[in-house]
């Protein structure tokens, strides 16, 4: 009897585990006539190949690696997949699917659940927002407050879900999707700790490496550190450096921005007020356009009344140097070039400047 029970437990254990192979066998069906081949791409494996289609069917084998993402496309159809080493069944149609024959234990099926749950959170927020917007008993101010409350609730729910997903997938590519969501709400020390819990293979991923590099450069350009200089060719063809403005004996408020960035443009009235209030008290304002078309920068600056100094066409050079991943990013530099404060926004800009400059 004891041997029978042990055998039953063993069989159950084997039944619950995904059978993972060194290769991922993909079989597929295309729900459209006239398609003779599909394009299989796995960038991290340097795979970009055409696979023939016969009678609407195709098959391909690629190396197994659950830390990468691939895609299969044909005509207007396309779908992403994870080559997790389990047999995958692909259907290319208006609503494409990828199903693992290993069912719930496979990385691909976990990714399917992740997409479904993420969409459910988004849809719940959309339905609630629509209901609030349609409520004629609410004033515009009340609607705005309720919409913000609903958004915050949905964002918290999404972040918590992604934290759970991350904890369960630290050895596969799903972790990278979760990290993208929660990274912005974490300080660098916490983010670095999370990245260090990933598998060795994932820590080699280009995205993870870029996050690691950003954490390092932000540490090197943290408050209290001396500024790091950069030199770019401005839109007018002249060579210009940050050191042309910073470290010259005056406080300098530097705004890294772009013309297409709504929050960036929303900060311009604050900068305009700061410039008017403190320009005669030892403070300069400098706008540095990044990730932007130079002409669009010039046009937007003119429309919004930017009259202070500008560096146009800096692109990624300063953001890579200072570990800036989102804009606007506003930094206050001291007279000697020391970084006094980073990532200032709204009223905090004036409050920080007032700590250093007296209007008397």
C-alpha positions in Angstrom: 0.0 0.0 0.0 2.9 2.4 0.9 4.6 1.7 -2.4 1.3 2.4 -4.3 0.8 5.7 -2.5 4.4 6.8 -3.2 4.0 5.8 -6.9 0.8 7.8 -7.1 2.5 10.9 -5.6 5.3 10.4 -8.1 2.9 10.2 -11.0 1.1 13.3 -9.9 4.3 15.2 -9.6 5.3 14.2 -13.1 1.9 15.2 -14.5 2.2 18.6 -12.9 5.5 19.5 -14.4 6.1 20.9 -17.9 8.2 18.7 -20.0 10.9 21.0 -21.2 13.1 20.2 -24.2 16.3 21.8 -25.5 14.3 22.9 -28.5 10.9 24.5 -28.9 8.7 22.8 -31.5 6.2 25.2 -33.0 3.3 24.0 -35.2 0.9 26.6 -36.6 -2.2 27.2 -38.7 -3.0 30.3 -40.7 -6.7 31.2 -41.1 -6.3 32.8 -44.5 -5.7 31.5 -48.0 -2.8 32.5 -50.2 -0.1 32.8 -47.6 3.0 30.7 -48.5 5.4 31.6 -45.7 5.6 33.0 -42.2 8.4 35.2 -40.8 9.9 33.8 -37.5 12.0 36.4 -35.6 13.8 35.9 -32.3 16.1 39.0 -32.0 18.1 37.8 -29.0 19.0 34.6 -30.8 19.7 36.4 -34.1 16.9 34.4 -35.8 15.1 36.0 -38.7 13.9 33.3 -41.1 11.0 32.5 -43.5 9.2 29.2 -42.9 7.1 27.7 -45.7 3.4 27.2 -45.3 1.6 24.2 -46.9 -2.2 23.8 -46.9 -2.3 26.5 -44.2 0.1 24.7 -41.9 3.7 25.3 -40.9 6.2 24.0 -38.4 9.6 25.1 -37.1 12.0 24.2 -34.3 14.2 26.7 -32.5 16.5 26.5 -29.5 14.7 26.7 -26.1 15.3 29.8 -24.1 12.6 31.1 -21.7 14.5 34.4 -21.2 13.8 35.7 -24.8 10.7 36.7 -26.8 10.0 35.9 -30.5 7.3 36.7 -33.0 5.6 34.9 -35.9 4.0 37.0 -38.6 2.4 36.8 -42.0 0.5 39.4 -44.0 -1.6 41.3 -41.4 -1.3 38.6 -38.8 1.2 38.4 -36.0 1.8 37.0 -32.5 4.5 36.9 -29.9 5.8 33.7 -28.3 8.3 32.5 -25.7 10.5 29.6 -26.8 10.3 27.9 -23.4 11.1 24.4 -24.6 7.5 23.1 -24.6 5.5 22.3 -27.7 3.7 25.4 -28.9 0.6 25.6 -31.1 0.1 28.9 -33.0 -3.0 30.1 -34.7 -2.6 33.2 -36.9 -5.9 34.9 -37.4 -7.7 38.2 -36.4 -7.3 37.0 -32.8 -4.0 35.1 -32.9 -3.1 32.7 -30.1 -0.1 30.7 -28.8 -0.9 27.7 -26.6 1.5 25.4 -24.9 0.7 21.7 -24.9 2.4 21.6 -21.5 -0.5 23.7 -20.2 -0.4 25.7 -16.9 3.2 25.0 -15.9 4.8 26.4 -19.1 6.3 29.9 -19.3 4.2 30.6 -22.4 1.0 29.8 -20.6 2.0 32.0 -17.7 2.6 34.8 -20.3 -0.9 34.2 -21.7 -2.4 34.6 -18.2 -0.3 37.7 -17.6 -1.6 39.4 -20.8 -5.2 38.4 -19.9 -5.0 39.7 -16.3 -3.3 42.9 -17.4 -6.0 43.6 -20.0 -8.7 42.9 -17.4 -7.2 45.6 -15.1 -7.1 48.0 -18.0 -10.7 47.2 -19.0 -12.0 47.6 -15.4 -10.4 51.0 -15.2 -11.9 52.0 -18.6 -15.4 50.9 -17.6 -15.2 52.8 -14.4 -13.8 55.9 -16.1 -16.6 55.8 -18.6 -19.2 55.5 -15.9 -17.8 58.5 -14.0 -17.6 60.6 -17.2 -21.3 59.8 -17.9 -22.5 60.6 -14.4 -24.4 63.9 -14.9 -24.9 64.4 -11.2 -21.1 65.2 -10.8 -19.5 68.5 -11.5 -16.4 68.7 -13.7 -14.2 69.1 -10.6 -15.9 66.0 -8.9 -15.4 64.0 -12.1 -11.8 65.0 -12.3 -11.2 64.0 -8.7 -13.0 60.6 -9.1 -11.2 59.9 -12.3 -7.8 60.5 -10.6 -8.9 58.3 -7.7 -9.9 55.5 -10.1 -6.7 55.8 -12.0 -4.6 55.7 -8.9 -6.5 52.6 -7.7 -6.0 50.9 -11.0 -2.3 51.8 -11.1 -1.8 50.4 -7.6 -3.6 47.2 -8.5 -1.5 46.8 -11.6 1.8 47.4 -9.8 0.9 45.0 -7.1 0.0 42.4 -9.7 3.3 42.9 -11.5 5.2 42.5 -8.2 3.5 39.1 -7.7 4.3 38.2 -11.3 7.9 39.2 -10.9 8.3 37.1 -7.7 7.1 34.0 -9.6 9.1 34.5 -12.9 12.6 35.6 -12.0 14.1 33.1 -14.5 12.2 34.0 -17.6 11.3 36.9 -19.9 8.0 37.7 -18.1 10.0 39.2 -15.3 11.2 42.0 -17.7 7.6 43.0 -18.4 6.9 43.2 -14.7 10.0 45.2 -14.0 9.1 47.7 -16.7 5.9 48.4 -14.8 7.3 48.7 -11.3 10.7 50.3 -11.9 9.4 53.9 -12.1 7.9 53.6 -8.6 11.1 52.2 -7.0 14.2 54.0 -5.8 17.5 53.0 -7.3 18.6 50.9 -4.3 15.3 48.9 -4.3 15.4 48.5 -8.0 19.1 47.3 -7.9 18.1 44.7 -5.2 15.3 43.4 -7.4 17.6 43.1 -10.5 20.1 41.2 -8.4 17.4 38.5 -7.7 17.0 37.6 -11.3 18.6 34.6 -12.9 22.1 34.9 -14.2 20.8 34.6 -17.8 18.3 37.4 -17.3 20.9 39.7 -15.7 22.7 39.5 -19.0 19.7 40.9 -20.8 20.2 44.2 -22.6 17.3 45.8 -20.9 18.5 44.8 -17.4 22.0 45.9 -18.3 20.7 49.3 -19.3 18.8 49.6 -16.0 22.0 48.7 -14.1 23.9 51.3 -16.1 21.3 54.0 -15.4 21.4 53.2 -11.7 25.2 53.5 -11.7 25.3 56.8 -13.6 22.6 58.3 -11.3 24.8 57.3 -8.4 27.6 59.2 -10.0 25.4 62.2 -10.7 23.5 62.2 -7.4 22.8 65.2 -5.3 26.1 66.5 -3.8 28.2 65.2 -6.7 30.0 67.5 -9.2 28.3 68.0 -12.6 29.3 65.9 -15.5 30.1 67.8 -18.7 28.8 66.9 -22.1 29.4 68.5 -25.5 27.0 68.4 -28.5 26.6 70.0 -31.9 23.7 72.4 -31.6 21.1 72.7 -34.3 22.9 75.7 -35.7 26.1 73.6 -36.2 28.0 75.2 -33.3 29.7 73.1 -30.6 28.2 73.7 -27.1 28.9 72.2 -23.7 27.1 72.1 -20.4 30.2 73.7 -18.9 29.5 76.8 -21.0 26.7 77.5 -18.5 27.3 75.5 -15.4 30.1 76.0 -12.9 30.5 79.7 -13.8 29.6 81.2 -10.4 25.8 81.3 -10.8 23.1 78.8 -9.9 21.7 77.1 -13.0 18.3 75.4 -13.3 18.6 72.9 -16.2 15.4 71.6 -17.8 15.8 68.4 -19.9 12.7 68.4 -22.1 11.2 67.7 -25.6 8.5 69.5 -27.7 6.3 66.4 -27.9 6.2 65.9 -24.1 3.0 67.3 -22.5 4.3 67.3 -18.9 7.4 69.1 -20.2 5.3 71.9 -21.7 3.2 72.1 -18.5 6.4 73.0 -16.6 7.3 76.0 -18.9 5.1 78.5 -17.0 6.8 77.5 -13.8 10.2 78.0 -15.4 9.1 81.3 -16.8 8.1 82.5 -13.3 11.4 81.3 -11.8 13.4 83.0 -14.6 11.6 86.3 -14.0 11.9 86.1 -10.2 15.5 85.0 -9.8 17.4 85.9 -13.0 18.7 89.1 -11.3 19.5 87.2 -8.1 22.2 84.9 -9.4 20.2 82.2 -11.2 20.2 81.2 -14.9 17.6 78.9 -16.5 18.8 76.5 -19.3 16.6 74.3 -21.4 18.2 71.2 -23.0 16.2 69.6 -25.7 16.6 65.8 -25.8 15.0 63.0 -27.9 13.5 65.7 -30.2 13.5 67.1 -33.7 15.4 70.4 -33.6 12.9 72.4 -35.6 10.0 71.1 -33.5 12.0 72.2 -30.4 12.5 75.7 -31.8 8.9 76.1 -32.9 7.5 74.9 -29.5 10.0 77.1 -27.5 8.9 80.1 -29.5 5.1 79.4 -29.1 5.6 78.8 -25.3 7.7 81.9 -24.8 11.0 80.3 -23.9 13.4 83.4 -23.8 16.2 81.9 -21.7 19.2 80.0 -22.9 18.8 76.7 -24.8 20.8 73.8 -26.0 19.0 72.2 -28.9 19.6 68.8 -30.5 21.3 67.1 -27.5 19.3 63.9 -28.1 20.5 61.0 -25.8 23.9 62.3 -24.9 22.9 64.1 -21.6 20.2 61.6 -20.6 22.6 58.7 -20.9 25.2 60.6 -18.9 22.8 61.5 -16.1 20.7 58.3 -16.1 17.5 60.2 -17.1 14.8 57.8 -18.2 11.8 60.1 -18.3 11.2 63.8 -18.9 10.9 66.5 -17.8 13.9 66.1 -15.6 14.9 69.4 -13.9 18.3 69.7 -12.1 19.5 72.6 -10.0 23.3 73.1 -10.1 25.2 75.3 -7.6 27.6 78.1 -8.5 30.6 75.7 -8.5 28.7 73.0 -10.5 27.6 70.9 -7.6 24.3 69.0 -8.2 22.0 70.4 -5.5 18.7 68.7 -6.5 17.4 66.4 -9.2 14.0 65.6 -10.7 12.3 68.8 -9.5 8.7 69.5 -10.5 6.0 72.1 -9.9 6.1 74.0 -6.7 9.2 72.0 -5.5 11.3 74.0 -8.0 10.7 77.3 -6.4 10.9 75.8 -2.9 14.3 74.3 -3.6 15.7 77.5 -5.2 14.4 79.6 -2.2 16.6 77.3 0.1 19.7 78.6 -1.7 18.9 82.1 -3.0 17.5 85.0 -0.9 15.4 87.6 -2.5 16.5 90.3 0.0 
